[in-house]
Amino acid sequence: MALIRLDLNLLHVFDTIYREGSLTRAAKALHLTQPAVSHSLSRLRDHFDDPLFTRQGNQMIPTPLARRFLESMRPGLTQIQSAVNQFHAFDPANQRKTYSLGLRDVLESTFLPQLMKRLDAYPELEIVSRRIARREMETQLAAGKLDFAVDVLLPVSSQTGHELLRRDRLVVLARKDHPLAGTSLDMEGYLSAQHVLVSSRTEGPGIEDFELSRLGVRRNIRLRCQHYFAACRVVEGTDLLLTMPETYARIIAENSALTLMDPPTDLPSLDVHLYWHKAYEKEPALVWFREQLRQIE
């Protein structure tokens, strides 16, 4: 009676016949024909070398062996059904789940407050934010170590899904009593000032510099640093200007002596994309979470 030779679907038929006490009612509950249920019962009888059920009037009465088997089998069958149901459905209010999210520092500041506000009604959900090197992002997604990543537009393989979440325009930050504050910032004023460039790279231009180069001009970069928060602290106490994404700039400016200005020319927007591995994109828990991320402005 090795389990490897037993079709597990037959156990579901056995449990239904036992519960319903009738082949007709079991067939209806299983959405099968009565001959199909009878055939399954015949296979079970052959496997166990026991009638399993005997007919008494309109009832199918389980044999002693069937009763003993049900007592042993039902807890395992319940666990299997529970596992299958969890795979095909996700209830964020009642199921524990940890999501691993790849975010860089500025995106942590703009995404996490809104995300955790949306998840406030789901205390069983845990979020782990991780900074992943861009060259490792696809590997981490493919291995399931990372559920999603949020970053700028990156070249990815056909196995990695991605979509645009938002476009973040660039603005200029200056201290509130800066000589240029309160004015309509023109190119002459922008180029006459000294600037902070935020980049994880030790050299090379920022995205705004590509547009300036196209216009045939170049700004004077006095400081190059790694984080926008540090750059904002510098700008707050100097005459340096900082060009940065508007969403984070407004968060910083709310509690600082900084003011926002429009750049003197149209600059490229910072496109923020959501990334995931296509092998997992239909898992209900990830489908639900992806929709939560899509709702973040």
C-alpha positions as CSV (number, residue, x, y, z in Angstrom):
1,M,0.0,0.0,0.0
2,A,2.8,2.4,-0.8
3,L,1.7,6.0,-1.0
4,I,3.7,6.5,-4.1
5,R,1.3,4.2,-6.0
6,L,-1.8,6.0,-4.7
7,D,-3.3,9.0,-6.5
8,L,-3.7,11.7,-3.9
9,N,-6.9,12.9,-5.6
10,L,-8.5,9.6,-4.5
11,L,-8.0,10.7,-0.9
12,H,-10.2,13.7,-1.5
13,V,-12.8,11.4,-3.0
14,F,-12.6,9.1,0.0
15,D,-13.0,12.0,2.4
16,T,-16.0,13.3,0.5
17,I,-17.8,10.0,0.4
18,Y,-17.2,9.5,4.1
19,R,-18.5,13.0,4.9
20,E,-21.5,12.8,2.5
21,G,-22.4,9.2,3.2
22,S,-23.6,8.8,-0.4
23,L,-22.0,8.4,-3.8
24,T,-24.6,10.7,-5.4
25,R,-24.0,13.5,-2.9
26,A,-20.3,13.0,-3.1
27,A,-20.4,13.3,-6.9
28,K,-22.3,16.5,-6.6
29,A,-19.9,18.0,-4.0
30,L,-16.9,17.0,-6.2
31,H,-18.5,18.2,-9.4
32,L,-18.0,14.8,-10.9
33,T,-20.3,12.2,-12.4
34,Q,-21.4,9.3,-10.2
35,P,-19.6,6.7,-12.4
36,A,-16.4,8.7,-11.9
37,V,-16.8,8.6,-8.2
38,S,-17.7,4.9,-8.3
39,H,-14.5,4.2,-10.4
40,S,-12.4,6.1,-7.8
41,L,-13.9,4.1,-5.0
42,S,-13.2,0.9,-6.9
43,R,-9.5,1.9,-7.2
44,L,-9.3,2.7,-3.5
45,R,-10.9,-0.7,-2.6
46,D,-8.3,-2.4,-4.8
47,H,-5.5,-0.4,-3.1
48,F,-6.6,-1.2,0.4
49,D,-8.0,-4.7,-0.3
50,D,-11.1,-3.6,1.7
51,P,-14.6,-2.6,0.7
52,L,-14.1,0.7,2.7
53,F,-17.9,1.4,2.5
54,T,-20.9,-0.9,2.6
55,R,-24.4,0.2,1.4
56,Q,-27.2,0.2,3.9
57,G,-30.3,1.7,2.3
58,N,-29.3,5.0,0.8
59,Q,-26.2,5.4,3.1
60,M,-22.6,4.3,2.5
61,I,-21.3,3.1,5.9
62,P,-17.5,3.1,6.4
63,T,-15.8,-0.2,7.4
64,P,-13.6,-0.3,10.5
65,L,-10.5,0.0,8.3
66,A,-12.0,3.1,6.6
67,R,-12.7,4.7,10.0
68,R,-9.1,4.0,11.2
69,F,-7.6,5.3,8.0
70,L,-9.7,8.5,8.1
71,E,-8.6,9.3,11.6
72,S,-4.9,9.0,10.5
73,M,-5.4,10.6,7.1
74,R,-7.6,13.6,7.7
75,P,-5.1,15.9,9.6
76,G,-2.6,15.5,6.8
77,L,-5.2,16.1,4.1
78,T,-6.4,19.2,5.9
79,Q,-2.8,20.5,5.9
80,I,-2.4,19.8,2.2
81,Q,-5.7,21.6,1.5
82,S,-4.6,24.5,3.7
83,A,-1.3,24.8,1.9
84,V,-3.0,24.7,-1.5
85,N,-5.5,27.4,-0.5
86,Q,-2.7,29.6,0.8
87,F,-1.0,29.4,-2.5
88,H,-4.1,30.2,-4.5
89,A,-5.4,32.9,-2.2
90,F,-3.9,35.5,0.1
91,D,-5.6,37.2,3.0
92,P,-3.3,40.0,4.3
93,A,-5.5,40.5,7.4
94,N,-4.9,36.9,8.7
95,Q,-1.7,35.6,7.1
96,R,1.8,36.3,8.2
97,K,4.2,37.4,5.5
98,T,7.6,39.0,5.2
99,Y,8.3,41.1,2.1
100,S,11.8,41.9,1.1
101,L,12.0,45.2,-0.8
102,G,15.1,46.6,-2.5
103,L,15.3,50.3,-2.0
104,R,18.0,52.9,-2.2
105,D,18.2,55.6,0.5
106,V,16.2,58.4,-1.1
107,L,13.5,55.9,-2.2
108,E,13.3,54.6,1.4
109,S,12.4,58.1,2.5
110,T,9.7,58.6,-0.1
111,F,8.2,55.1,-0.4
112,L,8.3,53.6,3.1
113,P,6.2,56.2,4.9
114,Q,3.4,55.8,2.4
115,L,3.7,52.0,2.2
116,M,3.6,51.5,6.0
117,K,0.6,53.8,6.2
118,R,-1.2,51.6,3.7
119,L,-0.2,48.5,5.6
120,D,-1.3,49.8,9.0
121,A,-4.4,47.6,8.9
122,Y,-2.3,44.5,8.3
123,P,-0.2,43.9,11.5
124,E,0.8,40.4,10.4
125,L,2.9,41.8,7.5
126,E,6.6,42.6,7.9
127,I,8.7,44.7,5.5
128,V,12.4,44.3,5.2
129,S,14.1,47.1,3.2
130,R,17.5,46.3,1.7
131,R,20.0,48.2,-0.3
132,I,21.1,45.9,-3.1
133,A,23.9,46.6,-5.6
134,R,22.3,47.1,-9.0
135,R,24.4,44.4,-10.6
136,E,23.0,41.9,-8.1
137,M,19.3,43.0,-8.3
138,E,18.2,40.4,-10.9
139,T,20.1,37.6,-9.2
140,Q,18.5,38.4,-5.9
141,L,15.0,38.6,-7.5
142,A,15.5,35.3,-9.3
143,A,16.7,33.5,-6.1
144,G,13.6,34.8,-4.2
145,K,15.8,36.6,-1.7
146,L,14.2,39.9,-2.9
147,D,10.5,40.1,-3.7
148,F,10.6,43.5,-5.4
149,A,13.1,46.3,-6.1
150,V,12.3,50.0,-6.8
151,D,14.9,51.9,-8.7
152,V,15.6,54.0,-11.8
153,L,15.2,52.5,-15.2
154,L,17.9,49.8,-15.6
155,P,18.7,47.3,-18.3
156,V,17.2,43.9,-17.4
157,S,16.7,40.5,-18.9
158,S,13.4,39.2,-20.3
159,Q,13.0,37.2,-17.0
160,T,12.6,40.4,-15.0
161,G,9.3,42.2,-15.1
162,H,9.2,46.0,-14.6
163,E,6.8,48.9,-14.8
164,L,7.0,52.6,-14.4
165,L,5.7,53.7,-10.9
166,R,6.2,57.4,-11.2
167,R,8.1,60.2,-12.8
168,D,9.8,62.6,-10.4
169,R,10.8,65.9,-11.8
170,L,14.0,67.7,-10.7
171,V,13.9,70.9,-8.7
172,V,16.6,73.2,-7.2
173,L,17.0,73.6,-3.5
174,A,18.6,76.6,-1.8
175,R,18.6,78.1,1.7
176,K,15.7,80.4,2.2
177,D,17.9,83.5,2.5
178,H,20.0,82.6,-0.6
179,P,20.6,85.6,-2.9
180,L,18.7,83.7,-5.6
181,A,15.8,82.6,-3.4
182,G,12.5,84.1,-4.3
183,T,13.5,84.9,-7.9
184,S,12.8,83.2,-11.1
185,L,15.9,81.2,-11.5
186,D,17.5,81.8,-14.9
187,M,20.4,80.0,-16.5
188,E,22.8,82.8,-15.7
189,G,22.1,82.7,-12.0
190,Y,22.1,78.9,-12.0
191,L,25.5,78.7,-13.7
192,S,27.0,81.5,-11.5
193,A,26.3,79.5,-8.3
194,Q,28.3,76.6,-7.0
195,H,26.6,73.2,-6.8
196,V,26.3,69.9,-4.8
197,L,26.1,66.7,-6.9
198,V,24.7,63.6,-5.2
199,S,25.9,60.3,-6.6
200,S,27.1,56.9,-5.5
201,R,29.8,57.1,-8.2
202,T,33.1,58.9,-7.5
203,E,33.1,60.6,-10.9
204,G,31.0,61.4,-13.9
205,P,28.0,63.7,-14.5
206,G,24.6,63.7,-13.0
207,I,21.5,63.3,-15.1
208,E,21.0,67.1,-15.1
209,D,24.5,67.6,-16.5
210,F,23.6,65.6,-19.6
211,E,20.9,68.2,-20.5
212,L,23.2,71.1,-19.6
213,S,25.9,69.6,-21.8
214,R,23.4,69.4,-24.7
215,L,22.8,73.1,-24.3
216,G,26.5,73.8,-24.4
217,V,26.9,74.9,-20.8
218,R,28.5,73.5,-17.6
219,R,27.8,74.1,-14.0
220,N,30.4,74.5,-11.2
221,I,30.3,71.5,-8.9
222,R,31.9,72.3,-5.6
223,L,30.9,69.2,-3.6
224,R,30.2,65.6,-4.6
225,C,28.6,63.4,-1.9
226,Q,26.6,60.2,-1.5
227,H,23.4,61.1,0.2
228,Y,20.7,63.8,-0.4
229,F,20.1,64.3,3.3
230,A,23.8,65.2,3.8
231,A,23.7,67.5,0.7
232,C,20.6,69.3,2.1
233,R,22.4,70.0,5.4
234,V,25.3,71.5,3.4
235,V,22.9,73.6,1.3
236,E,21.1,74.9,4.4
237,G,24.3,76.5,5.7
238,T,25.9,77.7,2.4
239,D,25.2,79.4,-0.9
240,L,25.5,76.1,-2.8
241,L,22.5,74.9,-4.9
242,L,21.3,71.3,-5.0
243,T,19.3,69.8,-7.9
244,M,17.3,66.8,-6.8
245,P,14.0,64.8,-7.2
246,E,11.0,66.9,-6.1
247,T,9.3,64.3,-4.0
248,Y,12.2,63.9,-1.5
249,A,13.0,67.7,-1.8
250,R,9.5,68.6,-0.5
251,I,9.9,66.1,2.4
252,I,13.2,67.7,3.4
253,A,12.0,71.3,2.9
254,E,9.1,70.8,5.3
255,N,11.3,70.8,8.3
256,S,14.3,72.9,7.2
257,A,15.3,76.4,6.2
258,L,15.3,75.4,2.5
259,T,13.2,76.6,-0.5
260,L,12.4,75.0,-3.8
261,M,12.9,76.6,-7.1
262,D,12.2,75.5,-10.7
263,P,15.3,74.8,-12.7
264,P,16.2,77.3,-15.4
265,T,15.5,74.7,-18.2
266,D,13.5,71.5,-18.7
267,L,15.6,68.7,-17.1
268,P,15.0,64.9,-17.5
269,S,12.6,63.4,-15.0
270,L,13.8,60.7,-12.7
271,D,11.8,57.6,-13.7
272,V,11.1,55.2,-10.9
273,H,10.4,51.6,-11.8
274,L,9.2,48.5,-10.0
275,Y,11.1,45.3,-10.6
276,W,10.2,41.6,-9.9
277,H,11.0,38.2,-11.3
278,K,8.4,36.8,-13.7
279,A,8.7,33.3,-12.2
280,Y,6.9,34.5,-9.0
281,E,4.6,37.2,-10.5
282,K,1.4,35.1,-10.1
283,E,1.8,34.3,-6.5
284,P,-1.2,35.8,-4.7
285,A,0.8,37.4,-1.9
286,L,3.1,39.1,-4.4
287,V,0.3,40.1,-6.7
288,W,-1.4,41.8,-3.7
289,F,1.8,43.5,-2.6
290,R,2.6,44.7,-6.1
291,E,-0.8,46.5,-6.2
292,Q,0.0,48.2,-2.9
293,L,3.3,49.5,-4.3
294,R,1.5,50.7,-7.4
295,Q,-0.8,52.9,-5.3
296,I,2.1,54.9,-3.8
297,E,2.3,58.3,-5.3
